[in-house]
Amino acid sequence: MSQNNSTPPSDFIRDIIEEHFRSNRFDGRVATRFPPEPNGYLHIGHAKSVCLNFGIAVQYKGTCNMRMDDTDPVGETQEFVDSILRDVKWLGFGWEDRLYYASDYYNQLYRYAVELIRRGKAYVCSLSADETREYRGNLTEPGRESPYRNHSIEENLDLFERMRAGEFEEGAHVLRARIDMASPNMTMRDPVMYRIKKEPHYRTGSQWCIYPMYDFAHCLSDSIENITHSICTLEFENNRPLYDWYLDALELKSHPQQIEFARLNLSFTILSKRRLIELVEKGYVGGWNDPRMPTLAGMRRRGYTPEAIRNFCDRIGVAKNDSIVDVALLEHCVREDLNEKAPRVMAVLRPLKVIIDNYPEGKEEEFDCPYHPQNAGMGSRKVPFSRVIYIDREDFLEHPPKKFYRLAPGREVRLRYGYFVKCVNVVKDPATGEVREIHCTYDPGTRSGFAPDGRKVEATIHWVSAVHSLPAEVRLYDRLFQTANPLEEGPDITGFLNPKSLEVLRSCRVEPSLVNAAPGSRFQFERVGYFCTDSIDSSGGNLVFNRTVSLRDSWAKILEKAKK
């Protein structure tokens, strides 16, 4: 019976599962699977499927298999397998000993194909690819039967065995299912089951030179593994009759239910694996784990948390119709999670030197600064202070406009966790006129953050000590595309790449508490945003930080308005 009696089903897939419990269709079992093809890295769209398949298995106390649908030797590699397994584990899901490969079933799939030939339901076709397309017809005209469709069973068995033996060249023959060339569903017009590919497979080597098509292998792999619910994305809806046809034609006892849901489409993002491969192979990004990529590896390197991604997948839910989700919702989920767990530190990305004229030369002191203003349990750290500090160049203007409340000539501000300082002089570069350093005075009585005479300042700015701070490189990542739906704009997506998707700042300074920041550590740089220590380039005293997400959160404002 259902394992979820406390709450009603929350989407149409769970409605179907609940109905199967009531009718005892699968004897009270729930067995799902996550079946990616190992020809690329997983992306945020796959995360939705991972969370759905594994989540349903957890909810109904069932099982979820991890399976590589590796039916095409071209482009599939062990590197991609390793990355997929790593990403699913990172998301927080496991499969115990249930790791399978479609290539594990090649012998069984071959026997199934032979059985379909013997039953008169499959035949070897020698039409060329162009001829096959011509014979197939179109949406308004039925297809025509192949001249090879009515060969004898013995002849088809012989040709298929010779295909298996490597006697023919690629494209010479294919094995097709004998279904209905007049079917209004073009998927059912004698689809290809096997094709010749004389390419070595990353697992089976040169053992095979014929490989099953996805539609043939997928449903049979599900059946072999006794899957109950084969949950896939909406583009496979037209393939469901074929999924059922193969299982019925072979009269298999294990017949899973295919259920389709809308895939994730994210604004300012491309989730087509073919297009992502193009970005990687043509060097538009630095690889599959480039922090601008929508891959889980890229998001992990950028500082996204698995909790934020799972929360995002829960919020968008499961639907029957395609739609585009605002990427701002994903960014909001990341901010929401990091706001709770990221330690606060100070970093100056574009340093401007400040000399405090009346602070004694050689004097140093430390301020006790909490790691999180609302979570005392995270503790605190000591931040050193000295006569020369750095502030962010954006926090000073020589000729400020109205409503600019930061530092300016004659204006007083508070240093975060420290003194009030007042700008008394500006030193410029004589050649460029750019402000090179500013001179300030400080009020020794304001160490507590308050003035004894009760005066107040209109701004608090962050800073680091010049002598104590550490050099760092900061990479400011932004959205990879500058249009909300790049695929709708035209075939050349590279014309819509955001030229400002990466800005590298190499003269940054960070507080000394970050000296041993481990790769992958996440922080909030106060007043700036959330950042992550780069997992690859930050090592051996070389500090490199990636911007995860800024502090701005337009989605939070939208949610707040919706509540009102």
JOPE-V238766 format. One record per residue. N is the residue number from 1. SS is DSSP state (H for helix, E for strand, L for the rest). PSI is psi in whole degrees, -180 to 180 (* if undefined). Layout:
# JOPE-V238766
n: <N;N>
ss: <SS;SS>
psi: <PSI;PSI>
This chain:
# JOPE-V238766
n: <1;2;3;4;5;6;7;8;9;10;11;12;13;14;15;16;17;18;19;20;21;22;23;24;25;26;27;28;29;30;31;32;33;34;35;36;37;38;39;40;41;42;43;44;45;46;47;48;49;50;51;52;53;54;55;56;57;58;59;60;61;62;63;64;65;66;67;68;69;70;71;72;73;74;75;76;77;78;79;80;81;82;83;84;85;86;87;88;89;90;91;92;93;94;95;96;97;98;99;100;101;102;103;104;105;106;107;108;109;110;111;112;113;114;115;116;117;118;119;120;121;122;123;124;125;126;127;128;129;130;131;132;133;134;135;136;137;138;139;140;141;142;143;144;145;146;147;148;149;150;151;152;153;154;155;156;157;158;159;160;161;162;163;164;165;166;167;168;169;170;171;172;173;174;175;176;177;178;179;180;181;182;183;184;185;186;187;188;189;190;191;192;193;194;195;196;197;198;199;200;201;202;203;204;205;206;207;208;209;210;211;212;213;214;215;216;217;218;219;220;221;222;223;224;225;226;227;228;229;230;231;232;233;234;235;236;237;238;239;240;241;242;243;244;245;246;247;248;249;250;251;252;253;254;255;256;257;258;259;260;261;262;263;264;265;266;267;268;269;270;271;272;273;274;275;276;277;278;279;280;281;282;283;284;285;286;287;288;289;290;291;292;293;294;295;296;297;298;299;300;301;302;303;304;305;306;307;308;309;310;311;312;313;314;315;316;317;318;319;320;321;322;323;324;325;326;327;328;329;330;331;332;333;334;335;336;337;338;339;340;341;342;343;344;345;346;347;348;349;350;351;352;353;354;355;356;357;358;359;360;361;362;363;364;365;366;367;368;369;370;371;372;373;374;375;376;377;378;379;380;381;382;383;384;385;386;387;388;389;390;391;392;393;394;395;396;397;398;399;400;401;402;403;404;405;406;407;408;409;410;411;412;413;414;415;416;417;418;419;420;421;422;423;424;425;426;427;428;429;430;431;432;433;434;435;436;437;438;439;440;441;442;443;444;445;446;447;448;449;450;451;452;453;454;455;456;457;458;459;460;461;462;463;464;465;466;467;468;469;470;471;472;473;474;475;476;477;478;479;480;481;482;483;484;485;486;487;488;489;490;491;492;493;494;495;496;497;498;499;500;501;502;503;504;505;506;507;508;509;510;511;512;513;514;515;516;517;518;519;520;521;522;523;524;525;526;527;528;529;530;531;532;533;534;535;536;537;538;539;540;541;542;543;544;545;546;547;548;549;550;551;552;553;554;555;556;557;558;559;560;561;562;563;564>
ss: <L;L;L;L;L;L;L;L;L;L;L;H;H;H;H;H;H;H;H;H;H;H;H;L;L;L;L;L;L;L;E;E;E;E;L;L;L;L;L;L;L;L;E;H;H;H;H;H;H;H;H;H;H;H;H;H;H;H;H;L;L;L;E;E;E;E;E;E;L;L;L;L;L;L;L;L;L;H;H;H;H;H;H;H;H;H;H;H;H;H;H;L;L;L;L;L;L;L;E;E;E;H;H;H;H;H;H;H;H;H;H;H;H;H;H;H;H;H;L;L;L;E;E;E;E;L;L;L;H;H;H;H;H;H;H;H;L;L;L;L;L;L;L;L;L;L;L;L;L;L;L;L;H;H;H;H;H;H;H;H;H;H;H;H;L;L;L;L;L;L;L;L;L;E;E;E;E;L;L;L;L;L;L;L;L;H;H;H;L;L;L;E;E;E;E;E;L;L;L;L;E;L;L;L;E;L;L;L;L;E;E;E;L;H;H;H;H;H;H;H;H;H;H;H;L;L;L;L;E;E;E;E;E;H;H;H;H;H;H;H;H;H;H;H;H;H;H;H;H;L;L;L;L;L;L;L;E;E;E;E;E;L;L;L;E;E;L;L;L;L;L;L;H;H;H;H;H;H;H;H;H;L;L;L;L;L;L;L;L;L;L;L;L;L;E;H;H;H;H;H;H;H;L;L;L;H;H;H;H;H;H;H;H;H;H;H;L;L;L;L;L;L;L;E;E;L;H;H;H;H;H;H;H;H;H;H;H;H;H;H;H;L;E;E;E;L;E;E;L;L;E;E;E;E;E;E;L;L;L;L;L;L;L;L;E;E;E;E;E;E;L;L;L;L;L;H;H;H;L;E;E;E;E;E;E;L;L;E;E;E;E;E;H;H;H;E;L;L;L;L;L;L;L;L;L;L;E;L;E;L;L;E;E;E;E;L;L;L;L;E;E;E;E;E;E;E;E;E;L;L;L;L;L;L;E;E;E;E;E;E;E;E;E;H;H;H;L;L;L;L;L;L;L;L;L;L;L;L;L;E;E;L;L;E;E;L;L;L;L;E;E;E;E;E;E;E;E;L;L;L;E;L;L;L;L;H;H;H;H;L;L;L;H;H;H;H;E;L;L;L;L;E;E;E;E;E;E;E;E;E;L;H;H;H;L;L;L;L;L;L;L;E;E;E;E;L;L;L;E;E;E;E;E;L;L;L;L;L;E;L;L;E;L;E;E;E;E;E;E;E;L;L;L;H;H;H;H;H;H;H;H;H;H;L>
psi: <170;143;13;47;-18;-28;148;160;141;-3;173;-28;-45;-29;-44;-43;-42;-40;-37;-33;-43;-37;-5;36;-42;30;36;13;150;119;113;-178;154;113;67;155;129;61;21;177;153;145;-177;-29;-40;-34;-37;-44;-40;-51;-36;-52;-48;-36;-42;-41;-42;-45;-41;16;42;-150;154;119;149;119;134;117;75;74;0;112;-18;116;-12;133;162;-31;-44;-38;-50;-41;-39;-47;-41;-42;-40;-41;-40;-36;-17;18;151;165;11;-121;17;58;119;165;139;-32;-20;-24;11;-42;-43;-41;-39;-42;-37;-42;-43;-41;-40;-37;-46;-30;4;21;11;150;155;127;137;15;148;169;-42;-41;-38;-43;-40;-41;-20;-23;-161;-167;-22;-15;135;161;172;147;140;143;-14;3;-29;24;158;160;-41;-41;-41;-41;-41;-47;-41;-38;-39;-34;-46;-34;-6;22;-23;157;163;137;-9;-41;157;159;128;150;140;100;-87;105;-8;5;136;-22;107;-21;-28;3;77;65;155;135;-40;146;159;128;109;62;138;143;143;-19;-40;-1;-131;21;-33;146;1;143;140;148;156;-48;-34;-47;-34;-51;-37;-35;-41;-44;-43;-37;4;40;144;-41;111;93;123;175;166;-25;-12;8;-44;-19;-8;-43;-35;-40;-49;-36;-46;-45;-39;-40;-32;-5;47;140;-39;108;94;162;118;132;131;143;162;131;163;127;127;133;150;24;147;129;14;121;-37;-41;-34;-39;-41;-44;-39;-51;-28;4;19;-20;170;13;179;-28;18;130;-11;-13;150;12;154;-34;-41;-41;-39;-44;-31;-19;2;149;150;-33;-41;-40;-41;-39;-42;-46;-37;-40;-38;-22;-167;129;166;-19;143;144;169;126;136;125;-21;-28;-42;-45;-36;-43;-37;-47;-45;-42;-46;-29;-32;-32;-10;124;146;134;171;135;140;114;-35;87;139;125;136;124;124;100;-37;9;130;133;138;-13;142;148;172;143;138;115;125;148;-24;124;-24;2;89;-23;-17;-9;-164;174;160;126;118;151;144;-177;-32;124;171;138;169;135;-29;-11;10;135;133;-36;81;144;176;148;12;110;7;-157;140;164;128;-1;147;137;170;136;134;125;8;-146;164;137;151;132;126;-15;153;133;126;159;121;-24;-39;-20;2;143;122;-38;159;151;138;167;157;159;108;-22;3;20;-30;-8;-1;148;137;-33;3;1;153;158;161;-4;150;130;155;167;168;152;133;-42;-26;-22;162;143;146;154;135;130;117;104;143;-178;141;-31;149;8;147;-35;82;-36;-22;-16;-20;170;-27;89;-21;-20;-10;12;142;113;-14;24;-16;125;126;123;119;3;27;159;136;157;153;-14;-15;7;-35;27;119;148;134;-4;144;141;159;117;113;132;4;-55;-172;136;158;137;125;132;-11;-49;-10;102;161;37;-4;106;121;127;137;134;122;-54;149;175;-19;142;86;-31;-37;-38;-38;-44;-39;-41;-37;-35;-35;*>
